Amino acid sequence: MKLLIFVLNKEELLDDVMAAFIEADVPGATIIDSEGMGHFLTYEVPLFADFKDFMKGNKPYNKTIISVIKNEETIPVVVKLLNQVCGDLSKPGTGILFTIPVDFCQGLFEEEN
C-alpha cells in the first residue's frame, strides 16, 4: 500500500483531477485546502514583505489530495493521467506528486478473513 499525496497548484483543475482518480480506479481521496510556504511568508510575516513583487503571478492557495492506494500498479496510471490533466509535473507551477509506504491501514478497506 502507498499513500499518494498530490499538491495541485491550479485549483481550477480539481474536477478534472478527481475524474482522473476515478478513471484510475482510485476509490476515494481526501482534499485539503493548503497554502505554500512562500506565499505565507510573503504575506503573513512582515520580515519577508519585500518578496511580494517576486511572488506576483503565483497562485496563493493549493489543494492537497491524499489517498491510500491498495494496488500499487495503480500509481503509474494516476501519474500518467495527472500529467495529462495538469501538464508536465516536472515543470514548475503544475503540482507535486509523491508516495509514501503505508504499513498499516484500518477502516478504509474491508477486512479480509
C-alpha positions in Angstrom: 0.0 0.0 0.0 1.0 3.6 -0.7 -0.2 7.0 0.5 -0.4 9.1 -2.6 0.0 12.8 -2.0 -0.7 15.4 -4.7 -0.4 19.1 -4.2 -2.4 20.7 -7.0 -1.3 24.2 -7.8 -4.1 25.0 -10.2 -7.3 24.8 -8.2 -9.4 25.2 -11.3 -8.3 21.7 -12.4 -9.7 19.9 -9.3 -12.8 18.5 -11.0 -10.6 17.1 -13.8 -8.1 15.7 -11.2 -11.0 13.9 -9.4 -12.2 12.5 -12.7 -8.6 11.2 -13.3 -8.6 9.5 -9.9 -12.0 7.8 -10.7 -10.7 6.7 -14.2 -7.6 5.2 -12.5 -9.9 3.3 -10.1 -8.9 5.2 -7.0 -12.0 4.8 -4.8 -11.5 7.8 -2.6 -9.4 10.7 -1.6 -9.3 13.5 0.9 -9.0 17.1 -0.4 -7.3 19.6 1.9 -7.0 23.3 1.3 -3.4 24.3 1.6 -1.0 27.2 1.2 2.6 27.3 0.1 5.3 28.4 2.5 6.4 31.2 0.1 3.0 32.8 0.0 2.6 32.5 3.7 6.0 34.1 4.5 5.5 36.8 1.9 2.1 37.9 3.0 1.9 37.0 6.7 5.4 37.6 8.1 6.5 41.2 7.9 10.2 40.4 7.6 9.5 38.9 4.2 7.1 41.5 2.9 9.6 42.8 0.3 9.2 39.5 -1.6 5.6 40.4 -2.7 6.8 41.5 -6.1 8.7 38.3 -6.5 5.6 36.3 -5.7 3.3 38.0 -8.2 1.6 35.6 -10.5 2.0 32.6 -8.2 -1.2 31.1 -7.0 -1.6 31.6 -3.3 -3.6 28.5 -2.5 -3.4 24.8 -3.4 -5.4 21.7 -3.0 -3.6 18.8 -1.4 -5.2 15.5 -2.3 -4.3 12.3 -0.3 -5.4 8.8 -1.0 -4.3 5.4 0.3 -3.7 3.2 -2.8 -4.0 -0.5 -2.1 -3.0 -1.7 -5.5 0.4 -0.3 -6.3 0.0 -0.9 -10.0 -2.5 2.0 -9.9 0.3 4.5 -9.2 1.7 4.7 -12.8 -1.9 5.1 -14.1 -2.5 8.0 -11.8 0.8 9.6 -12.7 0.1 9.4 -16.4 -3.5 10.8 -16.0 -2.3 13.7 -13.7 0.4 14.6 -16.2 -2.3 14.7 -18.9 -4.7 16.8 -16.8 -2.2 19.2 -15.2 0.6 19.3 -17.7 4.1 18.0 -17.2 4.5 17.8 -13.4 8.3 18.1 -13.9 7.6 21.8 -14.8 7.2 24.5 -12.1 3.8 25.6 -11.1 1.9 22.4 -12.0 2.0 20.4 -8.8 3.9 18.0 -6.7 3.2 14.3 -6.6 4.8 11.7 -4.3 4.0 8.5 -2.5 4.9 7.2 1.0 4.8 3.5 2.0 1.9 2.5 4.3 2.4 -0.4 6.6 -0.9 -0.3 8.4 -4.4 0.8 7.5 -7.7 0.2 9.2 -11.1 1.4 8.4 -10.6 2.1 4.8 -10.7 -1.3 3.1 -12.9 -4.3 4.0 -11.0 -6.7 6.3 -10.0 -9.9 4.6 -10.9 -13.1 6.6 
